[in-house]
Amino acid sequence: MAILLLAGLGLLALLSWWPSWWVNQVMLRHTKPVDRYPFSGADLARYLLDRRGLHDVAVEPTQEGDHYDPHARSVRLSPANFGGRSLTAITIAAHEVGHALQHAEGDPAFERRQEMVERSVWAQRVAGWLLVAVPVVTFLEKQPAPALVMLLVGVLTMAVPLIAQLSNLPIELDASFKRALPMLEQGGWLSKTDKQSARQILRAAALTYVAQALSSLLNVFKWLRGLRV
């Protein structure tokens, strides 16, 4: 039984690693040629936002990965995509602008996603406190039962981010294929051969959250294994 559990954890670890590896490979593959376009990802994001009247949405560089911050109303791009002029740079820029459009239009799914993300941050903090408290409670009570209950609650709380990350997928696919891709096609920035590559990049952008979800699931199973022991 223990061997099967370890084998399952190993398979889950592999599954959580592979999407992240594939996403990175797709992004890297299309960063060349580096001067494919006469404008950068930041330039395109600014142009697309202004064309849609979103002049108050900023475009900023970040070290925290490409994302749209709805609280600051800012499209944030990694250095490679902010200043880059590759197919990856402009495609990711259009994807993040897609999120800004979802926010501006009051997309219900986007709003629900934001609520779930905020709750998951709170849940992770609670899980951290509970898991730290488990050995203390065990020592004070001299009984494993209260600590086991706390550990179980902590594990269940850790599952909340998993649900939040999985709920991201429809929002990401909408930003990619119903918003970013049409904007790129309408602007005439994709050649016939570029369209398939852009689709790959946009699919990879969405699968980023699948990789994060699988990583969260792996953490939950690790804690469940600890609870069983």
Secondary structure, DSSP 4 states (H G I P E B T S, - for coil): -HHHHHHHHHHHHHHHHHHHHHHHHHHHHTT-STTSSSS-HHHHHHHHHHHTT-TTSEEEE-SS-SEEETTTTEEEE-HHHHS--SHHHHHHHHHHHHHHHHHHTT-HHHHHHHHHHHHHHHHHHHHHHHHHHHHHHHHHHS-HHHHHHHHHHHHHHHHHHHHHHHHHHHHHHIIIIIIIHHHHHHTT---HHHHHHHHHHHHHHHHHHHHHHHHHHHHHHHHHHHHH-
